[in-house]
Amino acid sequence: MRDIRASWFLKEFYKTIKLPKRKPGRPVILAVAGPSCVGKTTAMKFIQKKLPYFARISHDEMRLFIYRRDFPDSKNVESFIYDNAPSYVLAAKYLKLGYSVILDDNLASKPNKFKELQQLAKKFRVKFFVVRVLATESFVREKLKKKIKPSKFLKTGVFRDWRVGLEHFKRSKEFDYNRFNDLYLAKINSAKSLDEQLKETISILKDKMGAK
């Protein structure tokens, strides 16, 4: 974190993260990969609910936090977040306390994210896994049409119009997701039941964490 604004953001946003109810025997890091609007956060919240060992650190929630507080860098939110890497700073705090961490942000969106993930895992001597979330363009379009209303923009801080969201999906769909093929713990289709798809994933994570 580079300056006083970043330090303030880190301190204040830390207060908003839900503290896990339990500590696992062996902490792990869980990352997620998938285009915008496919349901990554829905899947990560589902896992967090089933496994209360995780602190979930969300890129979208950081963005919303900044918008709602009229932060000095609110016009350059993405640059601020990427330049200061608060997700990894916060993740380090929770790993140091003995909790597992979910990094709720598209791992494929920036080349340096995977390197930072590797460094974090190495520093704390923990294993990391990746969940891949997918959805068709038609599914995303219908989801955005139902979910996004112009009047809700200030509450969400994400997209003013469903068409903007769809363009983000199309652009982020072109990222290189294949480079993580050996790391995927599961590939999730958001159009289908998460309960059935994530049952095995949750079982594997419990085993890796030494959780009961």
C-alpha positions as CSV (number, residue, x, y, z in Angstrom):
1,M,0.0,0.0,0.0
2,R,1.7,3.2,-1.2
3,D,0.3,6.2,0.5
4,I,-2.0,7.5,3.3
5,R,-5.1,7.1,1.1
6,A,-4.3,3.4,0.5
7,S,-3.6,2.9,4.2
8,W,-6.9,4.4,5.1
9,F,-8.7,2.3,2.6
10,L,-7.1,-0.9,3.9
11,K,-7.9,-0.1,7.5
12,E,-11.6,0.8,6.8
13,F,-12.3,-1.9,4.3
14,Y,-10.8,-4.5,6.6
15,K,-13.7,-3.7,9.1
16,T,-16.3,-4.7,6.5
17,I,-15.0,-8.2,5.9
18,K,-16.9,-11.0,7.7
19,L,-14.6,-12.8,10.1
20,P,-14.8,-16.6,9.6
21,K,-16.5,-18.5,12.4
22,R,-13.8,-21.2,12.6
23,K,-10.1,-21.7,11.9
24,P,-9.1,-24.7,9.7
25,G,-6.4,-27.1,10.6
26,R,-4.6,-26.1,7.5
27,P,-5.4,-22.7,5.8
28,V,-5.7,-22.6,2.0
29,I,-6.3,-19.9,-0.6
30,L,-9.2,-20.2,-3.0
31,A,-9.2,-18.1,-6.2
32,V,-11.8,-17.8,-8.9
33,A,-11.5,-17.4,-12.7
34,G,-14.2,-16.4,-15.1
35,P,-15.6,-13.5,-17.2
36,S,-17.6,-10.6,-15.7
37,C,-21.2,-11.3,-14.7
38,V,-21.0,-15.1,-14.9
39,G,-21.7,-15.7,-11.2
40,K,-18.3,-15.9,-9.6
41,T,-19.3,-14.1,-6.4
42,T,-22.5,-16.2,-6.1
43,A,-20.3,-19.4,-6.3
44,M,-17.8,-18.0,-3.8
45,K,-20.5,-16.9,-1.3
46,F,-22.0,-20.4,-1.6
47,I,-18.7,-22.0,-0.7
48,Q,-18.1,-19.5,2.2
49,K,-21.5,-20.4,3.6
50,K,-20.9,-24.1,3.4
51,L,-17.3,-23.7,4.8
52,P,-17.2,-21.0,7.5
53,Y,-13.4,-21.1,7.5
54,F,-13.0,-18.5,4.8
55,A,-12.6,-14.8,4.8
56,R,-13.9,-13.6,1.4
57,I,-12.2,-10.6,-0.1
58,S,-14.1,-9.1,-3.0
59,H,-12.9,-6.8,-5.8
60,D,-16.5,-5.7,-6.5
61,E,-17.1,-4.8,-2.9
62,M,-13.9,-2.8,-2.8
63,R,-15.1,-0.8,-5.8
64,L,-18.5,-0.3,-4.1
65,F,-16.8,0.8,-0.9
66,I,-14.9,3.5,-2.7
67,Y,-17.9,4.8,-4.7
68,R,-20.1,5.1,-1.6
69,R,-17.5,7.1,0.4
70,D,-16.5,9.6,-2.3
71,F,-13.0,8.4,-2.0
72,P,-10.3,10.8,-3.5
73,D,-9.5,8.2,-6.2
74,S,-13.1,7.2,-7.0
75,K,-12.6,8.3,-10.7
76,N,-9.7,5.9,-11.0
77,V,-11.0,3.0,-8.9
78,E,-9.6,0.1,-11.0
79,S,-6.1,1.7,-11.2
80,F,-6.1,2.4,-7.5
81,I,-7.1,-1.2,-6.6
82,Y,-4.6,-2.8,-9.0
83,D,-1.8,-0.5,-8.2
84,N,-2.1,-1.1,-4.4
85,A,-3.1,-4.8,-4.5
86,P,-5.2,-4.5,-1.3
87,S,-6.7,-8.0,-1.8
88,Y,-3.3,-9.6,-1.2
89,V,-2.5,-7.3,1.7
90,L,-5.8,-8.2,3.4
91,A,-5.4,-11.9,2.5
92,A,-2.0,-11.9,4.2
93,K,-3.6,-10.6,7.4
94,Y,-6.2,-13.4,7.5
95,L,-3.7,-16.1,6.6
96,K,-1.4,-14.8,9.4
97,L,-4.4,-15.3,11.8
98,G,-4.8,-18.9,10.7
99,Y,-7.9,-18.4,8.4
100,S,-8.5,-19.6,4.9
101,V,-9.0,-16.9,2.2
102,I,-11.3,-16.6,-0.8
103,L,-10.0,-14.1,-3.4
104,D,-13.2,-13.1,-5.1
105,D,-11.9,-11.5,-8.3
106,N,-11.1,-12.8,-11.8
107,L,-7.7,-14.4,-11.5
108,A,-7.2,-14.1,-15.3
109,S,-7.9,-10.4,-15.6
110,K,-4.3,-9.2,-15.0
111,P,-1.1,-11.1,-15.7
112,N,0.5,-10.3,-12.3
113,K,-2.4,-11.7,-10.2
114,F,-1.3,-15.3,-10.6
115,K,2.3,-14.4,-9.6
116,E,1.0,-12.5,-6.5
117,L,-1.1,-15.5,-5.6
118,Q,1.9,-17.8,-5.9
119,Q,4.0,-15.5,-3.7
120,L,1.3,-15.3,-1.1
121,A,0.9,-19.1,-0.9
122,K,4.7,-19.5,-0.7
123,K,5.1,-16.9,2.0
124,F,2.5,-18.6,4.3
125,R,3.3,-22.1,3.1
126,V,-0.3,-22.8,2.1
127,K,-1.9,-24.5,-0.9
128,F,-4.0,-22.6,-3.3
129,F,-6.8,-23.8,-5.6
130,V,-8.9,-22.2,-8.4
131,V,-12.6,-22.6,-9.3
132,R,-13.6,-21.8,-12.9
133,V,-17.0,-20.3,-13.4
134,L,-18.7,-20.3,-16.8
135,A,-21.9,-19.1,-18.4
136,T,-23.3,-18.6,-21.9
137,E,-23.8,-15.2,-23.4
138,S,-27.5,-15.7,-23.5
139,F,-27.6,-16.6,-19.8
140,V,-25.5,-13.5,-18.9
141,R,-27.7,-11.2,-21.1
142,E,-30.9,-12.3,-19.4
143,K,-29.4,-12.1,-16.0
144,L,-28.2,-8.6,-16.6
145,K,-31.5,-7.4,-18.0
146,K,-33.3,-8.6,-14.9
147,K,-30.7,-7.4,-12.4
148,I,-29.5,-4.0,-13.7
149,K,-31.6,-0.8,-13.4
150,P,-30.1,2.7,-14.1
151,S,-31.5,3.9,-10.7
152,K,-29.5,1.3,-8.9
153,F,-26.1,2.3,-10.2
154,L,-25.1,4.3,-7.1
155,K,-25.9,1.4,-4.9
156,T,-24.0,-1.1,-7.0
157,G,-21.2,0.9,-8.5
158,V,-20.8,-1.6,-11.3
159,F,-22.8,-1.0,-14.5
160,R,-25.3,1.7,-15.5
161,D,-26.8,-0.4,-18.2
162,W,-27.1,-4.1,-18.9
163,R,-25.4,-3.6,-22.3
164,V,-22.3,-2.3,-20.6
165,G,-22.2,-5.4,-18.4
166,L,-22.6,-7.6,-21.5
167,E,-19.6,-5.9,-23.2
168,H,-17.5,-6.5,-20.1
169,F,-18.5,-10.1,-20.3
170,K,-17.5,-10.4,-23.9
171,R,-14.1,-8.7,-23.4
172,S,-13.2,-10.7,-20.3
173,K,-14.3,-13.9,-22.0
174,E,-11.2,-13.5,-24.2
175,F,-8.7,-13.7,-21.3
176,D,-6.5,-16.7,-21.1
177,Y,-8.2,-19.2,-18.8
178,N,-6.5,-22.3,-20.1
179,R,-3.2,-21.5,-18.3
180,F,-4.9,-22.4,-15.1
181,N,-6.2,-25.8,-16.3
182,D,-4.0,-27.8,-14.0
183,L,-5.2,-25.8,-11.0
184,Y,-9.0,-26.0,-11.4
185,L,-10.6,-27.7,-8.5
186,A,-14.0,-27.4,-10.3
187,K,-15.6,-25.9,-13.4
188,I,-19.0,-24.4,-12.5
189,N,-21.9,-23.7,-14.9
190,S,-23.9,-20.9,-13.3
191,A,-27.0,-22.0,-15.2
192,K,-27.1,-25.2,-13.1
193,S,-27.5,-26.0,-9.4
194,L,-24.5,-24.9,-7.4
195,D,-25.3,-27.4,-4.7
196,E,-24.7,-30.4,-6.9
197,Q,-21.8,-29.0,-8.8
198,L,-19.9,-27.8,-5.7
199,K,-20.6,-30.8,-3.4
200,E,-17.3,-32.6,-4.4
201,T,-15.4,-29.3,-4.4
202,I,-16.5,-28.6,-0.8
203,S,-15.6,-32.1,0.2
204,I,-12.1,-31.7,-1.3
205,L,-11.5,-28.3,0.4
206,K,-12.6,-29.7,3.8
207,D,-10.1,-32.5,3.4
208,K,-7.3,-30.1,2.3
209,M,-8.0,-27.8,5.3
210,G,-8.2,-30.6,7.8
211,A,-11.7,-29.4,8.6
212,K,-14.4,-31.4,10.2
